[in-house]
Amino acid sequence: MKLQQLSLFLENRPGRLGAPLEAIAAEGINLMTLSLADTAQFGILRLIVREWERAKQVLEHAGWVVNLTEVVAVDVPDRPGGLAEVLRVLESAGLNIEYMYAFSLRRGDKAILIFRFEDPDPAIDVLKTAGLHIVDAEELFSHFP
Amino acid sequence: MPQSGLLVENRIFDPAETLSRPDLAALQLARLRDLVERVAHVHFYRDHFTLHDITRRSIRTLDDLRRLPFTTKDDLRRHQPLGFLAVPRKDLARIHGSSGTTGRPTFVAYTPDDLRIWSGLCARFLVAGGLKPEHTVQIAFGYGLFTGGFGLHYGVELVGAAIIPAASGNTRRQLDIIHDLQPEVLICTPSYALTIADAARDAGLDPRALSLRYGHFGGEPWTEDMRREIEEQLDILAFNNYGLSEVIGPGVSGECAARNGMHLQEDHFLVECIDPETLAPVAEGESGELVITTLTRQAMPMIRYRTRDIARIYREPCPCGRNTLRMSRVAGRSDDMLIIRGVNVFPSQIEEALLRVDGTTPHYLIEVSRPGTLDQVTVKVEIRPESFSDRMDRMQALRERIAREIHTVAGIRAEVELVEPRSIERFAGKAKRVMDKRGLTEA
């Protein structure tokens, strides 16, 4: 039910974002989505890729510090209020979101929300109980050729 | 009207400053022999003396100093706190401290006589540099364990001038005090003098129009260029003085009205200049590490203390009439100690702070710069997989924790920059730990 997310430490200066992306592109690894959190001095790049084990190996071999985290993906209708509904569920269950990001799929009318919780399992239960659909890796990547 | 070659009226606080060389040598020898007897209460020295059969009678000439052991900062650390006391604890009047490598200060102790002598030593260079009883003096040195504030304070008091103990920091308030109370004399670190000039300009005041006429600066290395800058910006005469807490504090040497090197107070200190590698004396006038023996300290006498400060010592006659040896500005260190805004910092302290945070030492680089007038320290720390988190709050907390530990251990505020692995340049497998961009020593 959970997705493996790769996180990289990057210094905040020109060229630093491109380098790791090129390294995995050179290996033919396609990015599902990414998010970037940054400060004036450094950033954290988070990546969702199908072949995360290989991507991790490639990046670590090239010298990046890579961290593996389990995140939860939920799909919602791509329309106004789609995210707000999920947030209401989490809020009423008293669950804290460490961070989240979202993207919409090329085909279909779905948006995918990626959530990082301190502890993902109780969050998955809450989301499921509320009738929301958790997207696992197999399903998520099936949208890609 | 000053004599030719002298910047201010030539005045001498203590007749001992103009002892003839033979009289001075006789006094030094008598005091050295007493010293050997007095330090027999200190384990560190007693063990060495017993082993090498050294007694008062083994000291026949001043050259016999070379038979005595060196004392290093490490020796002091190993015998903390107060393992070097040569008098009963009840006889102490004050305890100061200098920075240690692990966040604990190295303590130095004083008897009432030590304090009296120390005040006199400070009074000597203050008077040599123009201080008169009718003056008002603003002391913008830290008052605390650091010897600068209290040392100069009692020196000024002994001269009979009025003191404004403004202490360090709060530059705007310093400026207001100067504006309101019109002191003629400023005592602080040289870089802080420039900060005050900047603050004056920021406040729309002409720093040259302030009441200040003389400055006595020390506590950190500086250059002739900086002196010209300070004198030009504040329209004052700037004098240099030297000292270190391990042997007493400020007052080991200071400039006179001729301002050509600092007169070593040789009736209280025997000063050698050695090659830090071979430990042999360097030729007279050559650069070397200063080694200081305290002739009169009671509470904590030091024999051949290795200061790690690199300077030259020379003996040409001085128009001021003092017959002492003089020393050049400190041109560097024979160890890796940095002086940051007057605070002594060792790279090993930064390492200790990082170790406390991480449990292991990541690669790091200490960058010291002086973008305006004050030192700025940036510690670059290579991120390690174990300390990396995908969560920004954790990463920010890591940065803050490193900065906090550096402050605890080294006593300085540093900007912490987290950097990518292998981004700090290695030299032959070893990382360079310090990059000092301040240009504090003359090339």
Interface residues (C-beta under 8 A of the other chain):
Chain A: Q5 S7 F9 L10 E11 R16 A37 T39 Q41 F42 I44 R46 G63 W64 V65 V66 N67 T69 E98 Y99 R116
Chain B: I383 R384 P385 F388 S389 D390 R391 M392 D393 M395 Q396 E417 L418 V419 E420 P421 R422 S423
